[in-house]
Amino acid sequence: MNASIAALGMAIFFTLSGFLITTTLLYRPSVVEFLIRRLCRIVPLAWLFTLVVLAFVHASFPVYIAHLFFFGNLPPFWLTGYTSHLWSLGVEMQFYLTIAAICLMFGRRGLWCIPFLCLLVTANRMLTHTLVSIVTSLRADEILVGGVLALACNTPHLPLIRKFLAWVNPLVLLPLAVLASNDLCGSIDYLRPYLVASMVGSTLFQSPRTAVARLLQSRILAYIAAISYALYILHPIVSWGWLASGSLLVKYSKRIPELAAVFALAHLSTFYFEHFWISAGKRWSKRLSRKARLDTASVA
């Protein structure tokens, strides 16, 4: 069950991320503005956490470079026991740079390569018999399929896809997605990105009166969503040192204060430290956009 929930959670996270990034670039195609905002959102907390942890474990210089430039998830694998969860940031950042480069070369039309890239990654998984991996070329279909979902939802010429998403029930897809998130279930794992994307997509077309829609709009989930990035970065501290010592009963008795501490740190990080950098990124991108418009007007 732990394996299923972990893989399913990451698939949902990647799908949402791919959906957000592709939708953003569809309506705000400025690549430089996109990169400034994304880097200001992701990098400050990730680098702060990484620098503190790597200093603590006396990491070598190449390990620092792999972490700070987000390729620690690639062979020969540079992640440490304290930073192993940051593999997904590597997938994220590599996706950002790839999609930014494609948009820089081909503009908004380049986004239509996303479905083909998604199928290519899934085909690579099937050829190498890889059900779950942290390597980008064997995992990126989960984030690319979010881009496919964004294209389907924002393109008026694809009504059949939207009709399917409006018809399917996410609660029916959920158990299938759980099964596809465990390597004990074999080849169904290759369908995990597409089952999760269908499940996520179906929630976009739910009537606001359904139980699922009301749950997803609850204040508690909205708050968890707001601090989720900080929770993700900081959560491993519950398994460090004294916090993870003792018998099974003792370790689990520490979980409540541990989780309270992680939520408190995530709250402070989100609404103070991260808020500063996100606001700065918005200011810098707006300033750059304004300067570009003035330069264009002066040339004209």
C-alpha atoms as a printed R data frame, in Angstrom:
    type eleno elety resid chain resno       x      y       z
1   ATOM     1    CA   MET     A     1   0.000  0.000   0.000
2   ATOM     2    CA   ASN     A     2   2.857  2.390   0.792
3   ATOM     3    CA   ALA     A     3   4.339  1.775  -2.660
4   ATOM     4    CA   SER     A     4   0.975  2.327  -4.361
5   ATOM     5    CA   ILE     A     5   0.202  5.554  -2.506
6   ATOM     6    CA   ALA     A     6   3.701  6.931  -3.104
7   ATOM     7    CA   ALA     A     7   3.652  6.242  -6.844
8   ATOM     8    CA   LEU     A     8   0.047  7.437  -7.187
9   ATOM     9    CA   GLY     A     9   0.777 10.641  -5.281
10  ATOM    10    CA   MET     A    10   3.757 11.428  -7.503
11  ATOM    11    CA   ALA     A    11   1.723 10.688 -10.640
12  ATOM    12    CA   ILE     A    12  -1.009 13.109  -9.503
13  ATOM    13    CA   PHE     A    13   1.611 15.733  -8.630
14  ATOM    14    CA   PHE     A    14   3.344 15.396 -12.016
15  ATOM    15    CA   THR     A    15   0.037 15.478 -13.901
16  ATOM    16    CA   LEU     A    16  -1.064 18.652 -12.133
17  ATOM    17    CA   SER     A    17   2.330 20.227 -12.770
18  ATOM    18    CA   GLY     A    18   2.301 19.388 -16.480
19  ATOM    19    CA   PHE     A    19  -1.263 20.712 -16.739
20  ATOM    20    CA   LEU     A    20  -0.325 23.969 -15.006
21  ATOM    21    CA   ILE     A    21   2.856 24.580 -17.008
22  ATOM    22    CA   THR     A    22   1.288 23.844 -20.397
23  ATOM    23    CA   THR     A    23  -1.793 25.958 -19.652
24  ATOM    24    CA   THR     A    24   0.464 28.808 -18.549
25  ATOM    25    CA   LEU     A    25   2.489 28.686 -21.762
26  ATOM    26    CA   LEU     A    26  -0.680 28.492 -23.880
27  ATOM    27    CA   TYR     A    27  -1.898 31.819 -22.514
28  ATOM    28    CA   ARG     A    28   1.418 33.472 -21.518
29  ATOM    29    CA   PRO     A    29   3.907 32.263 -24.139
30  ATOM    30    CA   SER     A    30   6.835 34.410 -22.964
31  ATOM    31    CA   VAL     A    31   9.558 31.845 -22.248
32  ATOM    32    CA   VAL     A    32  11.758 34.212 -20.240
33  ATOM    33    CA   GLU     A    33   8.828 35.306 -18.066
34  ATOM    34    CA   PHE     A    34   7.865 31.663 -17.555
35  ATOM    35    CA   LEU     A    35  11.381 30.668 -16.491
36  ATOM    36    CA   ILE     A    36  11.748 33.597 -14.082
37  ATOM    37    CA   ARG     A    37   8.481 32.753 -12.317
38  ATOM    38    CA   ARG     A    38   9.160 29.020 -12.186
39  ATOM    39    CA   LEU     A    39  12.705 29.399 -10.922
40  ATOM    40    CA   CYS     A    40  11.620 31.874  -8.239
41  ATOM    41    CA   ARG     A    41   8.917 29.414  -7.184
42  ATOM    42    CA   ILE     A    42  11.071 26.283  -7.062
43  ATOM    43    CA   VAL     A    43  14.716 27.154  -6.532
44  ATOM    44    CA   PRO     A    44  15.003 29.225  -3.294
45  ATOM    45    CA   LEU     A    45  13.576 26.658  -0.858
46  ATOM    46    CA   ALA     A    46  15.104 23.709  -2.729
47  ATOM    47    CA   TRP     A    47  18.563 25.306  -2.658
48  ATOM    48    CA   LEU     A    48  18.271 26.364   0.979
49  ATOM    49    CA   PHE     A    49  17.290 22.835   2.048
50  ATOM    50    CA   THR     A    50  19.951 21.281  -0.173
51  ATOM    51    CA   LEU     A    51  22.785 23.496   1.049
52  ATOM    52    CA   VAL     A    52  21.949 22.864   4.706
53  ATOM    53    CA   VAL     A    53  21.648 19.104   4.288
54  ATOM    54    CA   LEU     A    54  24.705 18.629   2.074
55  ATOM    55    CA   ALA     A    55  26.818 20.679   4.488
56  ATOM    56    CA   PHE     A    56  25.574 18.439   7.305
57  ATOM    57    CA   VAL     A    57  26.612 15.234   5.476
58  ATOM    58    CA   HIS     A    58  29.906 16.731   4.199
59  ATOM    59    CA   ALA     A    59  29.022 16.070   0.582
60  ATOM    60    CA   SER     A    60  31.619 16.341  -2.183
61  ATOM    61    CA   PHE     A    61  31.653 19.156  -4.741
62  ATOM    62    CA   PRO     A    62  30.167 17.037  -7.598
63  ATOM    63    CA   VAL     A    63  27.233 16.127  -5.334
64  ATOM    64    CA   TYR     A    64  26.584 19.837  -4.711
65  ATOM    65    CA   ILE     A    65  26.629 20.525  -8.464
66  ATOM    66    CA   ALA     A    66  24.227 17.659  -9.240
67  ATOM    67    CA   HIS     A    67  21.774 18.864  -6.585
68  ATOM    68    CA   LEU     A    68  21.956 22.575  -7.358
69  ATOM    69    CA   PHE     A    69  21.495 21.983 -11.097
70  ATOM    70    CA   PHE     A    70  18.812 19.329 -10.605
71  ATOM    71    CA   PHE     A    71  20.306 16.303 -12.333
72  ATOM    72    CA   GLY     A    72  20.866 14.170  -9.243
73  ATOM    73    CA   ASN     A    73  18.176 11.747 -10.434
74  ATOM    74    CA   LEU     A    74  20.228 10.744 -13.477
75  ATOM    75    CA   PRO     A    75  22.918  8.029 -13.535
76  ATOM    76    CA   PRO     A    76  25.243  7.634 -11.711
77  ATOM    77    CA   PHE     A    77  22.658  9.050  -9.220
78  ATOM    78    CA   TRP     A    78  24.001 11.763  -6.919
79  ATOM    79    CA   LEU     A    79  21.234 11.918  -4.331
80  ATOM    80    CA   THR     A    80  21.989 11.224  -0.671
81  ATOM    81    CA   GLY     A    81  19.895  9.433   1.906
82  ATOM    82    CA   TYR     A    82  18.662 12.824   3.145
83  ATOM    83    CA   THR     A    83  17.855 14.213  -0.300
84  ATOM    84    CA   SER     A    84  16.534 11.128  -2.086
85  ATOM    85    CA   HIS     A    85  13.050 12.668  -2.399
86  ATOM    86    CA   LEU     A    86  14.447 15.495  -4.549
87  ATOM    87    CA   TRP     A    87  14.612 13.208  -7.572
88  ATOM    88    CA   SER     A    88  11.202 14.526  -8.661
89  ATOM    89    CA   LEU     A    89  12.526 18.089  -8.717
90  ATOM    90    CA   GLY     A    90  15.069 16.858 -11.241
91  ATOM    91    CA   VAL     A    91  12.257 15.545 -13.441
92  ATOM    92    CA   GLU     A    92  10.347 18.818 -12.977
93  ATOM    93    CA   MET     A    93  13.229 21.136 -13.803
94  ATOM    94    CA   GLN     A    94  14.363 19.068 -16.773
95  ATOM    95    CA   PHE     A    95  10.796 19.227 -18.109
96  ATOM    96    CA   TYR     A    96  10.702 23.017 -17.608
97  ATOM    97    CA   LEU     A    97  13.931 23.542 -19.519
98  ATOM    98    CA   THR     A    98  12.924 21.182 -22.335
99  ATOM    99    CA   ILE     A    99   9.501 22.711 -22.844
100 ATOM   100    CA   ALA     A   100  10.969 26.224 -22.602
101 ATOM   101    CA   ALA     A   101  13.530 25.385 -25.295
102 ATOM   102    CA   ILE     A   102  10.791 23.951 -27.537
103 ATOM   103    CA   CYS     A   103   8.647 27.071 -27.105
104 ATOM   104    CA   LEU     A   104  11.656 29.286 -27.736
105 ATOM   105    CA   MET     A   105  12.315 27.537 -31.051
106 ATOM   106    CA   PHE     A   106   8.771 26.877 -32.278
107 ATOM   107    CA   GLY     A   107   6.538 29.156 -30.234
108 ATOM   108    CA   ARG     A   108   3.190 28.051 -28.856
109 ATOM   109    CA   ARG     A   109   2.797 25.521 -31.691
110 ATOM   110    CA   GLY     A   110   5.710 23.579 -30.230
111 ATOM   111    CA   LEU     A   111   3.489 22.517 -27.328
112 ATOM   112    CA   TRP     A   112   1.787 20.063 -29.686
113 ATOM   113    CA   CYS     A   113   4.887 17.868 -29.531
114 ATOM   114    CA   ILE     A   114   3.931 17.014 -25.933
115 ATOM   115    CA   PRO     A   115   1.578 14.107 -26.837
116 ATOM   116    CA   PHE     A   116   4.298 12.530 -29.015
117 ATOM   117    CA   LEU     A   117   6.957 12.955 -26.317
118 ATOM   118    CA   CYS     A   118   4.571 11.384 -23.801
119 ATOM   119    CA   LEU     A   119   3.992  8.316 -25.962
120 ATOM   120    CA   LEU     A   120   7.733  8.108 -26.646
121 ATOM   121    CA   VAL     A   121   8.543  7.954 -22.915
122 ATOM   122    CA   THR     A   122   5.847  5.304 -22.339
123 ATOM   123    CA   ALA     A   123   7.234  3.278 -25.252
124 ATOM   124    CA   ASN     A   124  10.703  3.548 -23.709
125 ATOM   125    CA   ARG     A   125   9.331  2.236 -20.406
126 ATOM   126    CA   MET     A   126   7.721 -0.702 -22.192
127 ATOM   127    CA   LEU     A   127  10.841 -1.532 -24.215
128 ATOM   128    CA   THR     A   128  13.019 -1.483 -21.086
129 ATOM   129    CA   HIS     A   129  10.351 -3.192 -18.915
130 ATOM   130    CA   THR     A   130  10.462 -0.282 -16.462
131 ATOM   131    CA   LEU     A   131   7.367  0.079 -14.276
132 ATOM   132    CA   VAL     A   132   8.626  2.787 -11.884
133 ATOM   133    CA   SER     A   133  11.815  4.828 -12.206
134 ATOM   134    CA   ILE     A   134  13.320  8.124 -11.061
135 ATOM   135    CA   VAL     A   135  15.159  8.642 -14.369
136 ATOM   136    CA   THR     A   136  13.478 11.379 -16.409
137 ATOM   137    CA   SER     A   137  13.403  9.462 -19.700
138 ATOM   138    CA   LEU     A   138  11.537  6.659 -17.896
139 ATOM   139    CA   ARG     A   139   9.201  8.783 -15.767
140 ATOM   140    CA   ALA     A   140   8.420 11.982 -17.687
141 ATOM   141    CA   ASP     A   141   5.247 10.576 -19.278
142 ATOM   142    CA   GLU     A   142   3.501 11.344 -15.968
143 ATOM   143    CA   ILE     A   143   4.234 15.062 -16.345
144 ATOM   144    CA   LEU     A   144   3.849 15.121 -20.122
145 ATOM   145    CA   VAL     A   145   0.384 13.590 -19.885
146 ATOM   146    CA   GLY     A   146  -0.606 16.609 -17.787
147 ATOM   147    CA   GLY     A   147   0.402 18.711 -20.769
148 ATOM   148    CA   VAL     A   148  -1.754 16.525 -23.009
149 ATOM   149    CA   LEU     A   149  -4.674 17.119 -20.639
150 ATOM   150    CA   ALA     A   150  -4.083 20.885 -20.801
151 ATOM   151    CA   LEU     A   151  -4.064 20.828 -24.601
152 ATOM   152    CA   ALA     A   152  -7.299 18.799 -24.650
153 ATOM   153    CA   CYS     A   153  -9.060 21.106 -22.206
154 ATOM   154    CA   ASN     A   154  -7.967 24.314 -23.950
155 ATOM   155    CA   THR     A   155  -8.545 23.284 -27.566
156 ATOM   156    CA   PRO     A   156 -12.152 23.703 -28.809
157 ATOM   157    CA   HIS     A   157 -11.608 21.195 -31.659
158 ATOM   158    CA   LEU     A   158 -11.368 18.213 -29.266
159 ATOM   159    CA   PRO     A   159 -14.916 17.949 -27.869
160 ATOM   160    CA   LEU     A   160 -14.884 14.141 -27.603
161 ATOM   161    CA   ILE     A   161 -12.109 14.187 -25.013
162 ATOM   162    CA   ARG     A   162 -13.984 16.727 -22.894
163 ATOM   163    CA   LYS     A   163 -17.196 14.701 -23.205
164 ATOM   164    CA   PHE     A   164 -15.355 11.597 -22.012
165 ATOM   165    CA   LEU     A   165 -13.873 13.452 -19.036
166 ATOM   166    CA   ALA     A   166 -17.278 14.853 -18.131
167 ATOM   167    CA   TRP     A   167 -18.824 11.371 -18.326
168 ATOM   168    CA   VAL     A   168 -16.246  9.335 -16.395
169 ATOM   169    CA   ASN     A   169 -16.377  9.212 -12.597
170 ATOM   170    CA   PRO     A   170 -13.045  9.895 -10.810
171 ATOM   171    CA   LEU     A   171 -14.022  7.493  -8.013
172 ATOM   172    CA   VAL     A   172 -14.207  4.685 -10.582
173 ATOM   173    CA   LEU     A   173 -10.762  5.524 -11.942
174 ATOM   174    CA   LEU     A   174  -9.165  5.842  -8.492
175 ATOM   175    CA   PRO     A   175  -8.870  2.093  -7.698
176 ATOM   176    CA   LEU     A   176  -7.539  1.448 -11.206
177 ATOM   177    CA   ALA     A   177  -4.939  4.168 -10.685
178 ATOM   178    CA   VAL     A   178  -3.958  2.597  -7.350
179 ATOM   179    CA   LEU     A   179  -3.479 -0.788  -9.030
180 ATOM   180    CA   ALA     A   180  -1.410  0.822 -11.788
181 ATOM   181    CA   SER     A   181   0.838  2.371  -9.127
182 ATOM   182    CA   ASN     A   182   2.164 -0.911  -7.741
183 ATOM   183    CA   ASP     A   183   4.759 -2.982  -9.582
184 ATOM   184    CA   LEU     A   184   3.115 -6.157  -8.261
185 ATOM   185    CA   CYS     A   185   0.363 -5.578 -10.845
186 ATOM   186    CA   GLY     A   186   2.695 -5.828 -13.820
187 ATOM   187    CA   SER     A   187   1.964 -4.267 -17.198
188 ATOM   188    CA   ILE     A   188  -0.996 -2.190 -16.018
189 ATOM   189    CA   ASP     A   189   1.659  0.142 -14.582
190 ATOM   190    CA   TYR     A   190   2.333  1.412 -18.098
191 ATOM   191    CA   LEU     A   191  -1.178  2.908 -18.043
192 ATOM   192    CA   ARG     A   192  -0.632  4.805 -14.778
193 ATOM   193    CA   PRO     A   193  -0.043  8.237 -16.386
194 ATOM   194    CA   TYR     A   194  -3.167  7.957 -18.536
195 ATOM   195    CA   LEU     A   195  -5.433  6.660 -15.777
196 ATOM   196    CA   VAL     A   196  -4.281  9.421 -13.425
197 ATOM   197    CA   ALA     A   197  -4.656 12.112 -16.103
198 ATOM   198    CA   SER     A   198  -8.188 10.895 -16.839
199 ATOM   199    CA   MET     A   199  -8.991 10.930 -13.125
200 ATOM   200    CA   VAL     A   200  -7.601 14.446 -12.678
201 ATOM   201    CA   GLY     A   201  -9.276 15.645 -15.867
202 ATOM   202    CA   SER     A   202 -12.656 14.278 -14.825
203 ATOM   203    CA   THR     A   203 -12.596 16.437 -11.687
204 ATOM   204    CA   LEU     A   204 -12.386 19.543 -13.898
205 ATOM   205    CA   PHE     A   205 -15.822 18.802 -15.320
206 ATOM   206    CA   GLN     A   206 -17.563 17.687 -12.131
207 ATOM   207    CA   SER     A   207 -20.724 19.465 -11.118
208 ATOM   208    CA   PRO     A   208 -19.943 21.735  -8.122
209 ATOM   209    CA   ARG     A   209 -22.729 19.948  -6.223
210 ATOM   210    CA   THR     A   210 -21.090 16.496  -6.285
211 ATOM   211    CA   ALA     A   211 -19.358 15.113  -3.199
212 ATOM   212    CA   VAL     A   212 -16.008 14.960  -5.010
213 ATOM   213    CA   ALA     A   213 -16.224 18.615  -6.071
214 ATOM   214    CA   ARG     A   214 -17.189 19.759  -2.585
215 ATOM   215    CA   LEU     A   215 -14.305 17.788  -1.080
216 ATOM   216    CA   LEU     A   216 -11.765 19.233  -3.521
217 ATOM   217    CA   GLN     A   217 -12.982 22.762  -2.742
218 ATOM   218    CA   SER     A   218 -12.729 22.395   1.033
219 ATOM   219    CA   ARG     A   219 -10.660 24.924   2.949
220 ATOM   220    CA   ILE     A   220  -8.502 22.221   4.528
221 ATOM   221    CA   LEU     A   221  -7.414 20.835   1.171
222 ATOM   222    CA   ALA     A   222  -6.899 24.363  -0.168
223 ATOM   223    CA   TYR     A   223  -4.558 25.099   2.740
224 ATOM   224    CA   ILE     A   224  -2.646 21.830   2.257
225 ATOM   225    CA   ALA     A   225  -2.349 22.635  -1.446
226 ATOM   226    CA   ALA     A   226  -0.967 26.078  -0.603
227 ATOM   227    CA   ILE     A   227   1.814 24.684   1.605
228 ATOM   228    CA   SER     A   228   2.297 21.432  -0.313
229 ATOM   229    CA   TYR     A   229   5.613 22.372  -1.940
230 ATOM   230    CA   ALA     A   230   7.183 23.222   1.416
231 ATOM   231    CA   LEU     A   231   5.727 20.035   2.925
232 ATOM   232    CA   TYR     A   232   7.310 18.047   0.134
233 ATOM   233    CA   ILE     A   233  10.747 19.623   0.561
234 ATOM   234    CA   LEU     A   234  10.800 19.519   4.369
235 ATOM   235    CA   HIS     A   235   8.966 16.287   5.252
236 ATOM   236    CA   PRO     A   236  12.083 14.013   5.458
237 ATOM   237    CA   ILE     A   237  13.122 15.675   8.713
238 ATOM   238    CA   VAL     A   238  10.701 13.344  10.527
239 ATOM   239    CA   SER     A   239  13.111 10.465   9.853
240 ATOM   240    CA   TRP     A   240  16.295 12.168  11.005
241 ATOM   241    CA   GLY     A   241  18.257 11.294  14.144
242 ATOM   242    CA   TRP     A   242  16.317 11.070  17.392
243 ATOM   243    CA   LEU     A   243  13.007 11.546  15.573
244 ATOM   244    CA   ALA     A   244  13.393  8.132  13.936
245 ATOM   245    CA   SER     A   245  14.917  6.311  16.910
246 ATOM   246    CA   GLY     A   246  13.331  3.837  19.280
247 ATOM   247    CA   SER     A   247  10.951  0.918  18.870
248 ATOM   248    CA   LEU     A   248   8.149  0.954  16.332
249 ATOM   249    CA   LEU     A   249   5.672  2.120  18.968
250 ATOM   250    CA   VAL     A   250   8.005  4.902  20.149
251 ATOM   251    CA   LYS     A   251   8.668  6.111  16.593
252 ATOM   252    CA   TYR     A   252   4.970  6.295  15.776
253 ATOM   253    CA   SER     A   253   4.216  8.054  19.050
254 ATOM   254    CA   LYS     A   254   6.534 10.827  17.831
255 ATOM   255    CA   ARG     A   255   4.661 11.206  14.574
256 ATOM   256    CA   ILE     A   256   2.058 13.712  15.817
257 ATOM   257    CA   PRO     A   257   4.535 16.288  17.150
258 ATOM   258    CA   GLU     A   258   6.784 15.608  14.141
259 ATOM   259    CA   LEU     A   259   3.974 16.300  11.685
260 ATOM   260    CA   ALA     A   260   2.944 19.393  13.648
261 ATOM   261    CA   ALA     A   261   6.512 20.684  13.403
262 ATOM   262    CA   VAL     A   262   6.685 19.994   9.650
263 ATOM   263    CA   PHE     A   263   3.354 21.756   9.035
264 ATOM   264    CA   ALA     A   264   4.516 24.735  11.117
265 ATOM   265    CA   LEU     A   265   7.776 24.995   9.167
266 ATOM   266    CA   ALA     A   266   5.911 24.599   5.865
267 ATOM   267    CA   HIS     A   267   3.487 27.376   6.864
268 ATOM   268    CA   LEU     A   268   6.335 29.765   7.711
269 ATOM   269    CA   SER     A   269   8.206 28.860   4.542
270 ATOM   270    CA   THR     A   270   5.160 29.275   2.278
271 ATOM   271    CA   PHE     A   271   3.802 32.564   3.595
272 ATOM   272    CA   TYR     A   272   7.084 34.294   4.390
273 ATOM   273    CA   PHE     A   273  10.214 32.885   2.729
274 ATOM   274    CA   GLU     A   274   8.624 31.538  -0.488
275 ATOM   275    CA   HIS     A   275   6.121 34.393  -0.704
276 ATOM   276    CA   PHE     A   276   8.994 36.871  -0.899
277 ATOM   277    CA   TRP     A   277  10.611 35.080  -3.831
278 ATOM   278    CA   ILE     A   278   7.343 34.429  -5.680
279 ATOM   279    CA   SER     A   279   6.425 38.120  -5.421
280 ATOM   280    CA   ALA     A   280   9.917 39.083  -6.575
281 ATOM   281    CA   GLY     A   281   9.609 36.758  -9.566
282 ATOM   282    CA   LYS     A   282   6.289 38.347 -10.562
283 ATOM   283    CA   ARG     A   283   7.793 41.836 -10.284
284 ATOM   284    CA   TRP     A   284  10.866 40.903 -12.299
285 ATOM   285    CA   SER     A   285   8.838 39.169 -15.030
286 ATOM   286    CA   LYS     A   286   6.394 42.093 -15.297
287 ATOM   287    CA   ARG     A   287   9.271 44.554 -15.480
288 ATOM   288    CA   LEU     A   288  10.913 42.500 -18.208
289 ATOM   289    CA   SER     A   289   7.628 42.202 -20.119
290 ATOM   290    CA   ARG     A   290   7.060 45.952 -19.856
291 ATOM   291    CA   LYS     A   291  10.586 46.663 -21.100
292 ATOM   292    CA   ALA     A   292  10.079 44.279 -24.042
293 ATOM   293    CA   ARG     A   293   6.845 46.078 -25.023
294 ATOM   294    CA   LEU     A   294   8.553 49.472 -24.827
295 ATOM   295    CA   ASP     A   295  11.467 48.215 -26.932
296 ATOM   296    CA   THR     A   296   9.036 46.830 -29.518
297 ATOM   297    CA   ALA     A   297   7.115 50.112 -29.617
298 ATOM   298    CA   SER     A   298  10.317 52.153 -30.032
299 ATOM   299    CA   VAL     A   299  11.472 49.944 -32.910
300 ATOM   300    CA   ALA     A   300   8.071 50.268 -34.573
